[in-house]
Amino acid sequence: MKYSKATNYALHAMLSLANKTEKTSIGVQSLATELSVSTTYLSKILAKLVKEGLVLSSSGAQGGYSLAANKNDVSFLDVIQAIEGKASLFECDPQHGEHCLVHQVMLEAETEMERQLKQKRIIDVAHQIK
């Protein structure tokens, strides 16, 4: 299984934002430089994170991006689902019927992975970087 590059950048952006001081925002250009990604691409990623309420966006001279108020609760799963969506990673072909045994096994594995990712909070990992 492989997540998109957008998810990779989103997770790294969240870690970077989590390491900023409480009332500091960071501009998209500065964040893009730090992550070695184009400003346009990062802007699209950040827009998804804003839409999901994980990141705040402010305009103006002191504008930029910062973590939302619930920053202590944001998990890796929250960020991944904001970028990738919440659809299951695996779907059985309809010809296998509604009780596809392969799907049941895959769903169990996916559920366990999601449980692990839900337990890993962005803020906790960000503190390890400091």
N, C-alpha and C positions, 0 to 999 in steps of 0.2 A: 504494500500500500504506500502511496506517495501523496503528500500534500503539495499544493501549488507553491510556487515561489512567493506569491502574494501572501500566503499564510506565514511563510518564513519571515518576510519583511514585516508583517503585522505584529508577530510575536516579538521581534527585535525592537520595533518601534515602541511597543508597549513597555518593554523593559527599560528602554531609554527614557521614556516619559515618567516611568515610576521612580527613576533615580533623580529627577529634577526636584527642586525645592517646592514646597507646598503651593505657593502662589505664582510660580513661574511657568510661562508657556514657552514653547519652542517653535520657531518658524519652520515651515515645510522645507525650505532650502537648506537650513542648518541640519535638520534631521535627515534629509536626503543625502547630504554630504557625509554625515556620520555613518550612514548605512550603505553608502556607495550604490545608490539607486537613483534613477531619474526623478526629478521633482514631479513630473506629470504622473508617472506610475504610482509614486508614493501618495500623491494627492487623492487618487482614486481609491487606494487602500484605506487611507484615513477617513475618506467620506463614508465608507462602509462601517468603520468603527464608530464614527459620529452617529450614523443612523441607528446603530444598535445601542447607543447610549453608553458606550465604553470610554469614549473620548469626547472632550469638549473642544469646540472651535470658537475662536474669537478673532474679530477683525480689527484693523487699526494698527497704529505704530507699535504698540506693545502686544499685538495679536499673535496668534499661533495656536498650538495644540497643547492640551494638558489632559491628564486622566480625569475621568468623571468623579463625582463625589463618592461613588461606591468603590473606589479603587482598591480597598482592602478585600473586597469580595470577588474581584475579577479573576477567573480561572483561565488556564490555558484552553479549556474546552470552550469557554465563552468567546474567546478570540478566534479560535478555529471555526466555530459555527458562524461567527459574524462574516467570515470570509468565504468559507466553503459551503455554508448552508447546513441544514439539519437532516438532509436526506441520508438514508442508510448507505453505507459504502458498498453493499452487495445486494443485489436483487436476483432472485431466481427467475428463469424464463417461465412465462405463464404455462408452457406445455408441461411443466413438472408438477402442476397443481398447486393448490393453496397451502398444502402441508409439506412443502419442500424441506426435506431433512437437511440438505446442504445449507439452506437459508437459516434454519434453526441454529446450526453450529456456528455459522458466521455471525449471526445476531448475538449469540452468547459472547463471542470473542469481542465484538464491537462494544457491547454493553460494558464489559470489563475494562476495555481501553478507555471508554468515556468516563467511567468511574475514577480511574487513575488520573486522567487529565482534569477532571472536575476538582480533585483534591489538591492539585498543584496550582497555587495562586501566583499570579504575576508578581505581586509585591514581595513575596517570599524569595523568589528567584532573583529579583532585582537587588535585594539586600545582600545576596551572596556575591554580587558583582562589585559592590563598593569596596 
